[in-house]
Each structure stands twice: as structure tokens, then as C-alpha cells.
Amino acid sequence: MTQPDLQDAASAIELASKIVREATAHLAATGSVDDDQVLAYDLAHAAAAVETARSMLDYGAKGDIEAKFTCIFVADALSDLGAKIWGRESQWNCDPTALDAARDFVAIWRDPAVLAALAFEDGPRHLDPEFDLVQDTFRRFAEEEIKPHAEHIHRTNSDIPEEIIQGLAEIGVFGLSIPEEYGGFAGGGESDYFGMVIATEELSRASLGAGGSLITRPEILARALEAGGTEEQKQAWLPRLATGEIMNAVAVTEPDFGSDVAGVKVTATKSEDGTQWLLNGVKTWCTFGARADILMVLARTNPDRSLGHKGLSILIVPKDRGDAHGFTQVQDGDGKLEARPIDTIGYRGMHSYEVAFENFAVPAENLIGLEDGEGRGFYFQMAGFENGRLQTAARAVGVMQAAYETAKEYAENRVVFGAPIADYQLTRAKLTRMAVIIQASRQFAYSVGKMMAKGEGKMEATLIKAYVCKAAEWVTREAMQIHGGMGYAEEYDVSRYWLDARVLSIFEGADETLCLKVIARTLVREAG
């Protein structure tokens, strides 16, 4: 096999990066993201792939397999970029020969023989010993406590067993993002992000709905409190979140407003005596809403709708635990909270709801930041969601890893035309590409975690979600395909992985909105 050359890989990445930069500058000068949405969307995904590839260069320097994985990933990224450009060179403002300098590199590292030869190589993660221990701890818990329940929860759309939630609380998972002074384990460094990424991957490997996603909501609320809460509010809520004494859900999306939170209609109006906020309106996709003890609700506290997101605030809304199949809570007086479940094809166990508030009273002291927090809810929410994007990428890695492992095992044992399907070149090439994509996604997650620990990496957190969540659809789809007819049967876990992966490009910011409203606009603004 040809020996990998990381300098060639770096040159190929720079070539792709130059094409993306020049196309972005052209769009900034001659068009707009809103008018050229297809180009802007493709640019966003090209940028995400380039940065994922760039993050692999350090990994590639750590060994032979690592270098080969890096070259394969870079070659695939350039091939995908070429497919986006071909026939649309004028829109991309590039010459038809723009990628020719990397043609030989791509030919070598997309050679089916090269891919087939690396089948069943996973690539080491290169974690420090302390994070090896974190991985072992959460993998053991996931294997022993979550995985045995995962298929039953999925098939019957049942609740997450309380022993899973309690077990996770006991090993400290809900305190990973909460500072030590409030009873958590976050010390303010890289280890906070590494621990969260590793734990999320291992729990999601066992089950997306009953494992990895349980961390997300506490982290979003904790980050919002850290960003804008008063000291009294932090002392009141963070220690209880860290121990799992209380669990929360997030109520942001509305029937007519998803990622466009500036249009939020749910209102919070001060009571006459000023001691309460009265919530009115409807939220949707409130995941984990029944089991939650509190809801993090983004509401309009200023009736002037022309203020957009500047008229929004966040309220912490206490509630009773409800039935997973719908619940109603009536307060003394006329306050009412009613929820109906939204059945989904995957991501089961968490349960999502449409939640209706009717003069539902919330103590005035539960508005994050009190008077200083009025109108700043959007910013507090984003403080949580930025980390949520990295965590979603880690969830995607966990689902991909599970799909890859089950596909590899099935391929080794399934005999077709007299030989295990693992012996066939096509299967072997698929397995290699899966392993490469998973490792690249994982390494980029580690890289973004390092950036976010320094207060940086907001754009990269968006890029990794855009890339990894779409990649998870391909990996889980191919894992399902390797199973043949049994991949379509409920007898094997692999169909669950595919269904769960499908939601990843939808929640925490739909892929199209993320690419057009965040990534492409940021690229164009920087180019301008």
C-alpha cells in the first residue's frame, strides 16, 4: 500500500479551503445567502467537511493507521467538493481545473483496494489515561444498565426506567457541565468538554433516547443559568440539577416558529402584585416534558413584537411529573398546563410533547436574571445551545459507532455465495469508510471541545453539527444495508440506529437553518 503523506493531505485541504473561500467571497460580492440558498447550503457543508479534515492532521501524525485514515478522509472530502462544483463552476467562481492539483492524491486514497485493505481497522482514539477511565466508566454503565433496555424502549415507546436515571445521577453525569462550587464536576478547563463528549458518545452508543440525550437538557439549562442567572438562582437550581434531584425539559420551539425563535408567541405577563408571571400559549417538541420536574421556557415578556428576540426571557417553570402519554396540571385558580404526546419514528423513550399554557403561574423569582434578565433570554438560551451542538455531534458519533460495530459483526458471520460478506471488496470498503468518518467526527469533536474550553469555537461547534449529523445518516444507512433484509427487520438493533440518526439533522437547529442562517451568513460576513 502507498505510504501516507500528510503534507499532500494538508495541501489538498488548503486547496479545498481556497475554493470555499473564493466562492464565499464571490457570493458576498454578487449575491446573497437568501437569494442563492443552494450555493450557500453547499458552501456551508463544504466548509464543515474542510474543517473536519483539517482537524485530522494532528491525528494523522500519531501513527501509520492514523495517517491513512486522515488521507482517506481528506480524499473523500475533496471528491464530495468536486461533485458540488462540477457543472456549476461559474456559481462557485472557480476554474474547471481547480481541483486537478489534488487529483493524484484523491485517486490513491479513494482506490477501492486501499479501502478494502484497511477493513476492520478502527483507529485508536489517543485519549489520556484519565479520559480512558472516563470512557471505561460510561461504557460499562451503558453496556450493563442501558443497552439491555434500549430495544424494549424503542419497540414499545415506553419510558426510560428510573433506575437508569438514578444510576446516571450516581456516577455524576448530570454534573459534568456544572461548576464544582455548585455541586458539579466542571473545573473550567478542557477536561469539562472532553468528559462531556466522551460520556455522551458512550451513552449514545447504547441508546440515543435512553442514554446520551439525558445529559443534554440539564446542560442547556445549566449553561443558561451560568450565563445570566443571579447567584441565588444558581445556588437554588444548579446543585439539584447536578445530582439529578430535579430533571428538566426545554420548551423553546412553537408550532409556527422552530429555529426562528425571534417570532416566539408564548407570552409571560406579570401579575398585578408582581409576584408571578402568567404563561399563555403553545410550545411544541418539548422533549422529556412529562418526566421533567421543571421546564426551561423561552417566552415573550415584552409585548412589543417589533423587538424580536430582544423581547424574550427565560423562565424556570416547576411542574409535576406527568404521564408519558399526555398530562394535565391545574393550579389553584385558573392556571393550567396541558400536554399531548407527539409520536415519533425514532428517538423513543424521551417522548416529545405539544405543551399548552393557560394563565399558568410561575414565581417571579424564576425568571433567569430577574430584572436584568428581561429581554435577554435569547442570549442565555444560545449559551446553552452552542454547547448542545457539540454534544449532539458526540451523540451522532455514539450512534455511528454502534451501527459500525453491529455491521462489522454481522459481516463477519453472514455467509453469502459461499463466503462471509466481510470478504467482499464492497463490504470492506464500506466498513473502512465508516470507521474513517467516525474517527474524523470524533477527533473534530475533541478539537472543538478544546476550543470551547478557551471561550472559542462557536463557529466550529456549528460546523461539526452540520457535518457529523449528516454523516451519521450515511453510516447508519450503510450499516443497515450490510444487514440486507435483516436490516429492515425489527429483530436487529441496526434499524433503531438508522431511525435515531435521522433526527440528528433536525433538532438543536435544523440542518438547513444552521447552514443558511448561521454558517453561510458567518462565512459571507467574514468574506465581506
Sequence and secondary structure as in RCSB ss.txt:
>XXXX:A:sequence
MTQPDLQDAASAIELASKIVREATAHLAATGSVDDDQVLAYDLAHAAAAVETARSMLDYGAKGDIEAKFTCIFVA
DALSDLGAKIWGRESQWNCDPTALDAARDFVAIWRDPAVLAALAFEDGPRHLDPEFDLVQDTFRRFAEEEIKPHA
EHIHRTNSDIPEEIIQGLAEIGVFGLSIPEEYGGFAGGGESDYFGMVIATEELSRASLGAGGSLITRPEILARAL
EAGGTEEQKQAWLPRLATGEIMNAVAVTEPDFGSDVAGVKVTATKSEDGTQWLLNGVKTWCTFGARADILMVLAR
TNPDRSLGHKGLSILIVPKDRGDAHGFTQVQDGDGKLEARPIDTIGYRGMHSYEVAFENFAVPAENLIGLEDGEG
RGFYFQMAGFENGRLQTAARAVGVMQAAYETAKEYAENRVVFGAPIADYQLTRAKLTRMAVIIQASRQFAYSVGK
MMAKGEGKMEATLIKAYVCKAAEWVTREAMQIHGGMGYAEEYDVSRYWLDARVLSIFEGADETLCLKVIARTLVR
EAG
>XXXX:A:secstr
     HHHHHHHHHHHHHHHHHHHHHHHHH  TTTSHHHHHHHHHHHHHHHHHHHHHHHHTT HHHHHHHHHHHH
HHHHHHHHHHTT HHHHT  TTTTGGGHHHHHHHT HHHHHHTTT        HHHHHHHHHHHHHIIIIIHHHH
HHHHHHT    HHHHHHHHHTTGGGTTSBGGGTS B SSHHHHHHHHHHHHHHHHH TTTTGGGTHHHHHHHHHH
HHH  HHHHHHHHHHHHHTSS EEEE  BTTBSS GGG   EEEE TTSSEEEEEEEE   TTTTT SEEEEEEE
 S  GGGGGGGEEEEEEE     TT EEEE SSS EEEEEEE  SSSTTS EEEEEEEEEEEEGGGBTTHHHHTT
 HHHHHHHHHHHHHHHHHHHHHHHHHHHHHHHHHHHHH EETTEEGGGSHHHHHHHHHHHHHHHHHHHHHHHHHH
HHHTT  HHHHHHHHHHHHHHHHHHHHHHHHHTGGGGGSTTSTHHHHHHHHHHTTTSSS HHHIIIIIIIHHHHH
HH 
